[in-house]
Amino acid sequence: MTRAALASFAVGLLGMGIDAAHAGRPLSTDDAAILPEGACQLETWLRPSAHLHQFNFQPACNPWGGVEWGASFTRQHAADASPQSLVGLQAKTVFREAETGSWGAGATVGVVRAAGGGSTGTLRAGTLIVSAAPTAALTLHANVGATQEGPRHAIANWAAAIEYELHPRWTLVAESYGARHGRASHQVGVRTWLDPDRLQLDATIGRETVGGTREPVLTLGLVWVWERVFAQKGLLTPTNTERRAPN
């Protein structure tokens, strides 16, 4: 589940109205890329704010190539509700990878189930993704999707983001995201590799509408990446792992 869809569902179930908005942490906008075959990653992030506190735990793996499978686990507490848990599953594929000077496209489908907090429900979501890399340092992303809870009508959502690599270890990001009939949210942030391509630290600051109130939102996150996890356990053939091994 993209963070845009997850955020929309979390806010919607709490009766605060859907205010929607994953080129990877710290972006909510998704990118036209998946993990290399045999690799896994774990994203965790904390979102403290006056009206909604969240802790998110999101593992993902690409065991066989072609499709990246992910799960999301969120624990949140709104100011006017008891704690709530959300569990999600997602599949993501890429039709064309974005390379420098070209564009790429992909799609995700997923489902999130929420329990507690005075409400229970299931959200289904789908997103189309387009990414472009005009230069080696600059990457652009755009998402268009929809979410649907139970028998209700689907709600369209969108997201757009920009990434600029200042240095191989440092990248600046900015994005906007929203849903139909809702106010857009905005955030800027930075990511840095503590251990290149293995351990990342990131942070964002922005503004969202929560419970009808426009408020500043901060997120802090960590990302761990493990290459060729499945190959090490003998779950991929040598031919496949050699073909997709990183340069």
SULVENZI-V908790 format. One record per pair of residues at least 4 apart in sequence whose ideal C-beta (glycine too) atoms are under 7 Angstrom apart, sorted by sequence separation. I is the first residue (numbers start at 1). J is the second residue. D is the distance in Angstrom with one decimal. If there is no record, write none. Layout:
# SULVENZI-V908790
I:J:D
I:J:D
This chain:
# SULVENZI-V908790
1:5:5.2
2:6:6.9
3:7:5.8
4:8:6.5
5:9:6.3
6:10:6.3
7:11:6.3
8:12:5.9
9:13:6.1
10:14:6.7
23:27:4.5
35:39:4.3
49:53:6.8
98:102:6.3
134:138:5.3
148:152:6.4
166:170:4.6
178:182:5.5
193:197:6.8
195:199:4.0
209:213:6.8
228:232:6.0
229:233:6.9
236:240:4.9
238:242:6.0
239:243:6.4
240:244:6.5
241:245:6.2
1:6:4.9
11:16:4.8
12:17:6.9
22:27:6.3
48:53:5.4
98:103:5.6
114:119:6.8
115:120:5.1
133:138:6.9
166:171:6.8
178:183:6.6
194:199:4.6
209:214:5.2
210:215:5.9
230:235:4.1
231:236:4.6
236:241:5.0
11:17:6.7
12:18:4.1
22:28:6.8
23:29:5.8
35:41:6.2
47:53:6.9
62:68:4.6
77:83:4.6
98:104:3.1
114:120:6.2
133:139:4.9
148:154:4.2
165:171:4.9
166:172:6.2
178:184:3.8
194:200:6.9
230:236:5.1
11:18:6.1
21:28:4.9
23:30:6.5
24:31:6.9
47:54:4.1
97:104:4.9
114:121:5.5
147:154:6.7
164:171:6.7
177:184:6.8
178:185:6.3
193:200:5.4
194:201:5.6
207:214:6.0
208:215:6.7
11:19:5.4
22:30:4.7
23:31:3.5
60:68:5.7
61:69:5.8
75:83:6.6
76:84:5.4
96:104:4.8
131:139:6.4
132:140:4.8
146:154:4.3
147:155:5.5
163:171:5.6
164:172:4.9
176:184:5.1
177:185:5.6
192:200:7.0
207:215:6.9
46:55:5.6
60:69:6.7
96:105:5.2
113:122:5.0
131:140:6.8
146:155:6.5
176:185:6.9
191:200:5.7
192:201:5.5
207:216:5.7
208:217:4.9
8:18:4.8
60:70:3.7
75:85:5.7
94:104:6.5
95:105:4.8
131:141:4.9
146:156:5.2
147:157:6.3
163:173:5.2
176:186:5.0
207:217:6.7
231:241:4.0
45:56:5.1
59:70:6.8
95:106:6.0
111:122:6.4
112:123:4.6
146:157:6.7
162:173:7.0
191:202:4.0
205:216:6.7
206:217:5.4
8:20:3.6
44:56:6.5
58:70:6.5
59:71:5.7
74:86:4.2
94:106:4.0
111:123:6.7
130:142:5.0
145:157:5.4
161:173:6.4
162:174:5.3
175:187:6.0
190:202:6.7
7:20:6.4
44:57:5.4
58:71:7.0
93:106:6.0
111:124:5.3
161:174:6.9
189:202:6.3
190:203:6.2
205:218:5.3
228:241:5.9
7:21:5.9
58:72:4.7
73:87:5.8
92:106:6.5
93:107:6.1
129:143:5.5
144:158:5.5
161:175:3.6
174:188:4.6
189:203:5.7
43:58:4.4
110:125:5.3
128:143:7.0
143:158:6.3
160:175:6.4
173:188:6.9
189:204:3.2
204:219:4.8
4:20:5.5
56:72:6.8
57:73:4.4
72:88:3.9
92:108:4.4
127:143:5.2
128:144:5.3
143:159:4.2
159:175:6.5
160:176:5.7
173:189:5.0
188:204:6.6
189:205:6.9
203:219:6.6
4:21:4.7
42:59:4.9
71:88:6.6
91:108:6.9
109:126:4.9
128:145:6.5
187:204:4.6
188:205:6.5
203:220:5.2
25:43:5.2
56:74:5.0
71:89:5.6
90:108:5.7
91:109:5.7
108:126:6.9
127:145:3.4
142:160:5.0
159:177:3.7
172:190:5.7
173:191:6.8
187:205:6.5
188:206:6.7
3:22:5.5
40:59:6.8
41:60:5.6
91:110:7.0
108:127:4.8
126:145:5.6
141:160:6.9
158:177:6.7
171:190:7.0
187:206:2.6
202:221:4.8
227:246:6.4
2:22:5.4
25:45:6.2
40:60:6.8
54:74:5.9
55:75:5.1
70:90:4.4
90:110:3.4
107:127:6.6
125:145:6.3
126:146:6.1
141:161:4.5
158:178:6.2
170:190:6.8
171:191:5.0
186:206:5.2
7:28:6.6
40:61:4.1
89:110:6.0
107:128:5.4
157:178:6.8
185:206:6.3
186:207:5.9
201:222:6.0
54:76:4.3
69:91:5.9
70:92:6.8
88:110:5.9
89:111:5.8
107:129:6.3
125:147:4.5
140:162:5.6
157:179:4.2
170:192:5.2
185:207:6.6
200:222:6.9
39:62:5.8
53:76:6.4
88:111:6.4
106:129:4.5
156:179:6.8
169:192:5.5
185:208:4.3
200:223:4.1
4:28:4.9
38:62:6.9
52:76:6.2
53:77:4.9
67:91:5.5
68:92:4.6
88:112:3.8
105:129:6.4
123:147:5.6
124:148:5.1
139:163:4.4
155:179:5.5
156:180:4.5
169:193:4.7
3:28:4.2
4:29:6.9
35:60:6.5
37:62:5.6
38:63:6.8
67:92:6.9
105:130:5.3
155:180:5.7
199:224:5.9
35:61:7.0
36:62:6.6
52:78:5.1
67:93:5.1
86:112:5.5
87:113:5.3
123:149:5.1
138:164:5.6
183:209:4.9
198:224:7.0
35:62:4.2
37:64:6.8
51:78:6.4
66:93:6.3
86:113:7.0
103:130:6.5
104:131:4.8
122:149:6.9
137:164:5.9
169:196:6.8
198:225:5.4
2:30:4.8
34:62:5.7
37:65:3.7
51:79:4.7
86:114:4.7
103:131:6.6
121:149:5.3
122:150:6.8
137:165:4.5
197:225:6.2
50:79:7.0
103:132:4.3
121:150:6.2
84:114:6.0
85:115:5.6
85:116:5.6
102:133:6.9
84:116:4.4
101:133:6.8
35:68:5.3
83:116:6.0
84:117:3.0
98:131:4.2
100:133:5.0
34:68:3.9
82:116:6.3
83:117:6.4
98:132:6.2
99:133:6.4
82:117:5.4
98:133:5.1
100:135:6.7
81:117:4.6
82:118:6.3
100:136:5.0
81:118:5.3
78:117:6.8
34:92:5.8
34:93:7.0
34:94:5.3
33:94:6.3
32:94:5.5
10:74:6.8
14:78:4.9
33:97:6.5
32:97:6.8
33:98:7.0
6:72:6.0
10:76:5.9
32:98:5.2
14:81:5.6
6:74:6.6
1:72:5.2
32:104:3.6
32:105:5.3
32:106:4.2
10:86:6.2
9:86:7.0
30:108:6.3
6:86:6.9
6:88:6.3
1:88:3.9
1:90:4.6
30:127:6.1
32:129:5.0
31:129:6.6
32:130:6.5
30:129:5.0
32:131:3.9
31:131:5.0
13:114:5.0
9:112:5.1
14:117:6.2
5:110:6.8
9:114:6.7
14:119:6.9
2:108:5.9
6:112:6.0
13:119:4.8
13:121:5.5
1:110:4.0
31:141:5.1
1:112:5.2
29:141:4.9
30:143:5.5
9:123:4.1
29:143:5.6
5:123:6.9
23:141:5.2
5:125:3.9
5:127:7.0
1:125:6.2
2:127:5.6
29:159:4.0
28:159:6.1
29:160:6.4
80:211:6.9
29:161:3.7
27:161:5.0
12:149:6.7
18:155:5.8
20:157:3.9
9:147:6.6
21:159:5.5
23:161:5.9
4:143:6.7
8:147:5.5
5:145:6.9
23:163:6.3
5:147:5.3
27:173:5.6
29:175:5.0
26:173:6.3
28:175:6.4
27:175:5.6
29:177:6.4
8:157:6.1
28:177:5.4
4:157:5.9
4:159:5.0
21:177:2.3
20:177:6.3
21:178:5.9
20:178:5.8
52:210:5.1
20:179:3.3
51:210:4.3
19:179:6.5
51:211:5.0
18:179:5.0
49:210:6.7
20:182:6.3
51:213:6.3
19:182:4.5
26:189:4.3
18:182:5.8
19:183:6.3
21:185:4.7
51:215:6.3
17:182:6.5
26:191:6.0
50:215:5.6
19:185:6.5
25:191:6.7
49:215:5.9
63:230:4.8
49:217:5.0
61:229:6.9
47:217:6.5
48:218:6.3
8:179:5.7
47:219:4.9
63:235:6.4
4:177:5.2
46:219:6.8
45:219:5.3
46:220:5.2
25:200:6.9
45:220:6.4
65:240:6.8
26:202:4.1
45:221:3.3
25:202:4.8
26:203:6.4
44:221:6.3
26:204:4.4
43:221:6.5
44:222:5.4
65:244:6.4
43:223:5.0
41:223:6.2
42:224:4.7
41:224:6.4
41:225:4.5
39:225:6.7
40:226:4.9
39:226:6.4
39:227:4.9
19:208:6.3
39:228:6.4
40:229:4.6
19:209:4.7
38:228:4.4
39:229:6.3
36:227:6.6
38:229:6.2
38:230:4.4
26:219:6.0
38:231:4.5
16:210:5.9
16:211:4.4
26:221:5.7
16:212:6.9
25:221:4.5
25:223:5.2
38:236:5.2
11:210:6.5
24:223:6.8
37:236:6.9
37:240:6.2
38:241:5.7
38:244:6.8
37:244:4.0
36:244:5.2
36:246:6.2
